[in-house]
Amino acid sequence: MVKWCFYPDIHAVGSMRDGHPILSRDWIKAVASSAELASKADVIILPGDVFDFTKVDGDAVEYMRLLVDGIKSAGKRVYFIEGNHDAQPKGVSPLAKAIGCEMLTEQGTMIDGKRVVGINYCAREQLLPKLASVSELPAVDLLVLHVAMQEFLGFDGAWQISAEDIPDNVKNVLVGDIHIKKCINLPSGGWMLSPGVLHAKSVDQDYTKCVWTWDGVNKPTEMPIWTRPIHHFKVSKENIDEFFTEVSKIEVTPEKIVLDVVCTPDITGILRQEARTGRLQPFIFIERKETKDEDVQDEEQSTDLRITTEERLTLEAALPFEVDRTKDSEMYDFLFALLTSDSKKVIEEVAAT
């Protein structure tokens, strides 16, 4: 029986550049562990947000390429759809080509006797006609989407479509996007799975991260991956005492828990001192300045996306297989170009070829 593996949203780049080396190493460890689990399956599907849209750079593409190469070297097949973070304007992603994945199509791809349909991320008004076209196809064993589903986001205004919009000829649905880990039954007797996320900033106390396996018949099963818990706080002078009270309730562990703290400038000195010698010392303390414009903060944090040779070697050391840099030299030339020039320009050039 063919074994399938479903990935959560990976968000390469954002996870590799989270401002703290421990978070970056944790993410690398999580993805490498997931690749080891995925290599035991026959078919691997990535339901979008493999990358972080305009923040794509050569190191992230190279790392994902190496992971995919390692999985494919054992005769596995890797499929991909675009999420909102890695969707390209031209509609055919050079990223999928760069990392060696095959794009799923709206017309359907036959994989070991099962019809698998993939629809790249798009707005509701574009998605509904595409779903109508899916209803005209023969029976669809698996529909792969990247969209906010009502069943996973129950509050008004947060979702784009619901299970009622899924055509009757679709048996099962894999849906990326909303970073919620949940699998529910569909009225048709099949299932709908939101596999979650591997992004470091979303690794919190709410749920463990995992990949999912499917035997082609029964409900998917999660395969847990170790991830470090992160507790998120927003701290000001007015609530700093409450903050320390909440921190005192967190169990100290040998593998330090992360405290991700957005704070006002007037208390940064207090928090830094506590991190060095006081109540925050047992934790990994990550300080982020409070700003009214989060986009400006993100832009400032991502002004230099390149990593050093030593860091790249660390990436390769985390892989569960040996790296052969002599293989496919043309692709490595492309990746090197991404490292040393404007990413969007190079990606557009690749898309045109």
C-alpha positions as CSV (number, residue, x, y, z in Angstrom):
1,M,0.0,0.0,0.0
2,V,1.3,3.4,-0.9
3,K,2.1,5.7,2.0
4,W,1.5,9.4,1.8
5,C,3.0,12.2,3.9
6,F,1.4,15.7,4.4
7,Y,3.5,18.6,5.5
8,P,2.4,21.6,7.5
9,D,3.2,25.1,6.3
10,I,7.0,25.4,6.5
11,H,7.7,29.1,6.0
12,A,11.4,28.9,5.2
13,V,13.3,32.2,5.5
14,G,11.0,33.6,8.2
15,S,11.8,30.6,10.4
16,M,15.5,30.8,9.5
17,R,15.7,34.6,10.3
18,D,13.8,34.8,13.6
19,G,16.4,37.0,15.2
20,H,17.8,34.3,17.6
21,P,20.2,31.5,16.5
22,I,18.5,29.0,18.8
23,L,15.2,29.5,17.0
24,S,16.8,29.1,13.7
25,R,18.6,25.8,14.8
26,D,15.3,24.5,16.3
27,W,13.5,25.1,13.0
28,I,16.3,23.4,11.0
29,K,16.2,20.5,13.4
30,A,12.4,20.3,13.0
31,V,12.5,20.4,9.2
32,A,15.3,17.8,9.1
33,S,13.4,15.5,11.4
34,S,10.3,16.0,9.3
35,A,12.3,15.0,6.2
36,E,13.4,11.8,7.9
37,L,9.8,10.9,8.6
38,A,8.7,11.9,5.1
39,S,11.4,9.8,3.5
40,K,9.6,6.7,4.9
41,A,6.5,7.6,2.7
42,D,6.1,7.2,-1.0
43,V,4.3,10.5,-1.8
44,I,4.9,13.8,-0.1
45,I,2.6,16.8,-0.5
46,L,3.5,20.4,0.6
47,P,0.2,22.4,0.8
48,G,1.7,25.9,0.3
49,D,3.7,28.5,2.3
50,V,6.9,26.6,1.8
51,F,8.5,30.0,1.6
52,D,7.8,33.5,2.8
53,F,6.8,35.3,-0.4
54,T,9.0,38.4,-1.1
55,K,11.6,37.4,1.5
56,V,12.7,34.3,-0.5
57,D,16.5,34.1,-0.7
58,G,19.0,31.6,-2.0
59,D,19.9,30.0,1.3
60,A,16.2,29.1,2.0
61,V,15.7,27.8,-1.5
62,E,18.9,25.8,-1.3
63,Y,18.0,24.3,2.0
64,M,14.6,23.2,0.8
65,R,16.2,22.0,-2.4
66,L,18.6,19.8,-0.4
67,L,15.7,18.4,1.7
68,V,13.7,17.6,-1.4
69,D,16.7,16.1,-3.1
70,G,17.3,13.9,-0.1
71,I,13.7,12.6,-0.1
72,K,13.6,12.1,-3.9
73,S,16.9,10.3,-3.9
74,A,15.1,7.4,-2.3
75,G,12.6,7.3,-5.2
76,K,9.9,9.3,-3.4
77,R,7.7,11.9,-5.2
78,V,7.2,15.4,-3.9
79,Y,4.2,17.6,-4.9
80,F,3.6,21.3,-4.1
81,I,1.0,24.0,-4.3
82,E,1.5,27.8,-3.8
83,G,0.3,29.4,-0.6
84,N,-0.3,33.1,-0.1
85,H,3.3,33.5,1.1
86,D,5.0,32.0,-1.9
87,A,2.5,32.7,-4.7
88,Q,4.1,34.2,-7.7
89,P,2.4,36.7,-10.0
90,K,3.0,34.7,-13.2
91,G,1.0,31.8,-11.8
92,V,3.7,29.1,-12.4
93,S,6.1,29.1,-9.5
94,P,9.8,28.9,-10.2
95,L,10.2,28.0,-6.6
96,A,8.7,24.6,-7.2
97,K,11.1,24.1,-10.1
98,A,14.0,25.3,-7.9
99,I,13.4,22.8,-5.1
100,G,12.5,20.0,-7.5
101,C,8.8,19.6,-6.7
102,E,6.0,18.9,-9.1
103,M,3.1,21.3,-9.1
104,L,-0.3,19.8,-8.6
105,T,-2.8,21.1,-11.1
106,E,-6.5,22.0,-11.2
107,Q,-7.1,19.4,-13.8
108,G,-5.8,16.7,-11.5
109,T,-2.8,14.4,-11.3
110,M,-3.1,10.7,-11.1
111,I,-0.9,9.4,-8.3
112,D,-1.0,5.6,-7.8
113,G,-4.5,5.4,-9.0
114,K,-5.8,8.3,-7.0
115,R,-6.8,11.6,-8.6
116,V,-5.2,14.5,-6.7
117,V,-6.3,18.1,-7.5
118,G,-4.3,21.1,-6.3
119,I,-5.5,24.8,-6.4
120,N,-3.0,27.5,-5.6
121,Y,-3.9,30.2,-3.1
122,C,-6.4,32.7,-4.5
123,A,-9.2,35.0,-3.3
124,R,-12.7,33.6,-2.6
125,E,-14.1,35.1,-5.8
126,Q,-11.5,33.3,-7.8
127,L,-11.6,30.1,-5.8
128,L,-15.3,29.4,-6.1
129,P,-15.3,29.1,-9.9
130,K,-12.2,26.8,-9.7
131,L,-14.1,24.6,-7.3
132,A,-17.0,24.5,-9.7
133,S,-14.7,23.2,-12.3
134,V,-13.5,20.5,-9.9
135,S,-17.1,19.3,-9.6
136,E,-17.0,18.5,-13.3
137,L,-14.1,16.1,-12.9
138,P,-14.3,12.4,-12.2
139,A,-14.1,11.4,-8.5
140,V,-11.3,13.3,-6.7
141,D,-9.6,11.3,-4.0
142,L,-7.7,14.3,-2.6
143,L,-8.2,18.1,-3.0
144,V,-5.2,20.2,-1.9
145,L,-6.0,23.9,-1.0
146,H,-4.4,26.8,0.7
147,V,-7.3,28.7,2.2
148,A,-9.0,29.7,5.5
149,M,-11.8,27.2,6.1
150,Q,-14.8,28.1,8.3
151,E,-14.6,24.8,10.1
152,F,-11.1,25.6,11.4
153,L,-11.7,29.4,11.9
154,G,-15.3,29.6,13.2
155,F,-15.5,33.4,13.9
156,D,-17.0,35.7,11.3
157,G,-14.7,37.5,8.8
158,A,-11.8,35.1,9.3
159,W,-12.6,32.4,6.7
160,Q,-13.0,32.3,3.0
161,I,-14.9,29.2,2.3
162,S,-16.6,26.3,4.2
163,A,-17.0,22.6,3.7
164,E,-20.3,23.3,2.0
165,D,-18.3,24.8,-0.9
166,I,-16.3,21.6,-1.5
167,P,-17.8,19.7,-4.5
168,D,-19.6,16.4,-3.8
169,N,-17.2,14.4,-5.9
170,V,-14.3,15.3,-3.6
171,K,-13.5,12.6,-1.0
172,N,-10.8,14.2,1.1
173,V,-9.3,17.7,1.6
174,L,-5.8,18.8,2.6
175,V,-5.8,22.5,3.4
176,G,-2.8,24.7,4.4
177,D,-2.8,28.3,5.5
178,I,-4.3,28.9,9.0
179,H,-1.7,27.2,11.2
180,I,-4.3,25.2,13.1
181,K,-3.7,21.5,13.6
182,K,-7.0,19.7,13.2
183,C,-8.6,16.8,11.2
184,I,-12.4,16.6,10.9
185,N,-14.8,14.3,9.2
186,L,-16.7,15.4,6.1
187,P,-20.3,14.6,5.4
188,S,-19.1,12.5,2.4
189,G,-17.4,10.1,4.8
190,G,-13.9,11.4,4.1
191,W,-11.8,13.9,6.1
192,M,-10.5,17.4,5.9
193,L,-7.1,18.1,7.4
194,S,-5.4,21.3,8.5
195,P,-1.8,20.1,9.2
196,G,-0.6,23.1,11.2
197,V,2.8,24.9,10.8
198,L,6.5,24.5,11.4
199,H,7.2,28.2,11.5
200,A,9.3,28.9,14.7
201,K,7.3,32.0,15.7
202,S,4.2,29.8,15.8
203,V,5.8,27.0,17.9
204,D,3.9,27.7,21.2
205,Q,2.4,25.7,24.0
206,D,-0.9,25.1,22.1
207,Y,0.2,22.0,20.2
208,T,3.1,19.9,19.1
209,K,4.3,20.1,15.5
210,C,4.1,17.1,13.2
211,V,3.9,15.7,9.7
212,W,0.9,13.5,8.8
213,T,0.8,10.1,7.2
214,W,-2.0,8.6,5.2
215,D,-2.5,5.1,4.1
216,G,-4.9,6.1,1.3
217,V,-7.9,4.8,3.1
218,N,-8.2,5.7,6.7
219,K,-7.9,9.1,8.5
220,P,-4.4,10.7,8.5
221,T,-2.2,10.1,11.5
222,E,0.1,12.6,13.0
223,M,3.8,11.9,13.5
224,P,5.1,14.4,16.2
225,I,8.3,16.4,15.8
226,W,10.0,17.9,18.8
227,T,9.8,21.7,19.0
228,R,10.7,24.1,21.7
229,P,7.8,25.8,23.4
230,I,7.5,29.6,22.9
231,H,5.5,31.8,25.2
232,H,4.4,35.2,23.7
233,F,4.0,38.3,25.8
234,K,3.3,42.0,25.3
235,V,4.8,43.9,28.2
236,S,4.7,47.6,29.3
237,K,5.4,49.5,32.5
238,E,1.7,49.0,33.4
239,N,1.7,45.2,33.3
240,I,5.3,44.2,34.0
241,D,4.4,42.8,37.5
242,E,1.7,40.6,35.9
243,F,4.2,39.5,33.3
244,F,6.7,38.3,36.0
245,T,3.8,36.6,37.8
246,E,2.9,34.6,34.6
247,V,6.6,33.8,34.0
248,S,6.9,32.4,37.5
249,K,4.2,29.8,36.6
250,I,6.2,28.4,33.7
251,E,8.0,25.2,34.5
252,V,11.8,25.5,34.0
253,T,13.2,22.7,31.8
254,P,16.7,21.6,30.8
255,E,16.0,22.6,27.2
256,K,15.2,26.2,27.8
257,I,11.7,27.6,26.9
258,V,11.5,30.8,24.8
259,L,10.0,34.0,26.1
260,D,9.1,36.1,23.0
261,V,8.5,39.5,24.5
262,V,7.2,42.6,22.7
263,C,8.0,45.5,25.0
264,T,8.1,49.3,25.3
265,P,11.5,51.1,25.3
266,D,11.1,52.3,28.9
267,I,11.4,48.7,30.4
268,T,14.0,47.1,28.1
269,G,16.8,47.7,30.7
270,I,14.8,46.0,33.4
271,L,14.0,43.0,31.2
272,R,17.6,42.7,30.0
273,Q,19.0,42.7,33.5
274,E,16.5,40.1,34.6
275,A,17.5,38.0,31.6
276,R,21.2,38.2,32.6
277,T,21.0,37.6,36.3
278,G,17.4,37.4,37.4
279,R,14.0,35.9,36.9
280,L,14.3,35.5,33.2
281,Q,17.7,33.8,33.3
282,P,16.3,30.2,33.1
283,F,14.7,31.0,29.7
284,I,15.7,32.1,26.3
285,F,14.7,35.8,26.3
286,I,13.9,37.4,22.9
287,E,13.1,41.1,23.0
288,R,11.2,42.8,20.3
289,K,10.4,46.5,20.3
290,E,6.8,47.6,20.2
291,T,5.9,49.5,17.1
292,K,2.7,50.8,15.6
293,D,3.7,49.6,12.2
294,E,4.5,45.9,12.2
295,D,5.4,46.0,8.5
296,V,8.2,48.5,9.3
297,Q,9.5,46.2,12.0
298,D,9.5,43.2,9.7
299,E,11.4,45.2,7.0
300,E,14.0,46.3,9.5
301,Q,14.5,42.7,10.8
302,S,14.9,41.3,7.2
303,T,17.3,43.9,5.7
304,D,20.0,41.2,5.3
305,L,18.7,37.7,4.6
306,R,22.1,36.2,3.7
307,I,23.8,33.8,6.1
308,T,27.4,33.0,6.5
309,T,29.3,29.9,5.2
310,E,29.5,28.6,8.8
311,E,25.7,28.9,9.1
312,R,25.2,27.2,5.7
313,L,27.4,24.3,6.9
314,T,25.2,24.1,10.0
315,L,22.2,23.7,7.8
316,E,23.8,20.9,5.8
317,A,25.0,19.1,9.0
318,A,21.4,19.0,10.2
319,L,20.2,17.2,7.1
320,P,19.5,13.5,7.5
321,F,21.5,12.7,4.3
322,E,24.8,13.6,2.7
323,V,25.0,16.7,0.5
324,D,26.6,16.4,-3.0
325,R,27.3,19.9,-4.2
326,T,28.6,18.6,-7.6
327,K,25.1,17.4,-8.5
328,D,23.1,19.7,-10.8
329,S,25.7,22.5,-11.0
330,E,23.3,24.6,-13.1
331,M,20.8,24.7,-10.2
332,Y,23.5,25.7,-7.7
333,D,24.5,28.5,-10.1
334,F,20.9,29.7,-9.9
335,L,20.9,29.5,-6.1
336,F,24.2,31.3,-5.9
337,A,22.7,34.1,-8.1
338,L,19.9,34.4,-5.6
339,L,22.4,34.9,-2.8
340,T,24.2,37.7,-4.5
341,S,21.4,39.7,-6.4
342,D,17.9,40.9,-6.0
343,S,15.8,37.8,-5.4
344,K,12.6,38.9,-7.2
345,K,14.5,39.8,-10.3
346,V,16.2,36.4,-10.5
347,I,13.0,34.6,-9.8
348,E,11.2,36.5,-12.6
349,E,14.1,35.5,-15.0
350,V,13.7,31.9,-14.0
351,A,10.0,32.0,-14.5
352,A,10.5,33.3,-18.0
353,T,12.7,30.3,-19.0
